[in-house]
């Protein structure tokens, strides 16, 4: 791993770096503060990171609308399902909405074609009846 960059030193009102003055009592116990600091920093790097459980905010009473986008197989559906289950949200899948809309449009088209065909048949029957009455 790359070493972390040195933190910027604190500056006083004139813009000069503030150099910490070592505590005289600590100087007797730890005569080499640079070495002690290095050992401390290295020991901190060897410790595992603290485990912080992931938490979701409580969205009760908040109107939530989410749009999730990402690359294929990135886990969008899985993440949305987990959030929806944890927060009791309804999932609206655009693929399902489009399929339902297309099915409804096809059903409407079929009904409309049947209505037009029935209307033409009625018109044809009326016209045929008028032709025979005139003879």
Order of alpha helices (4+ residues) and beta strands (2+ residues): alpha-alpha-alpha-alpha
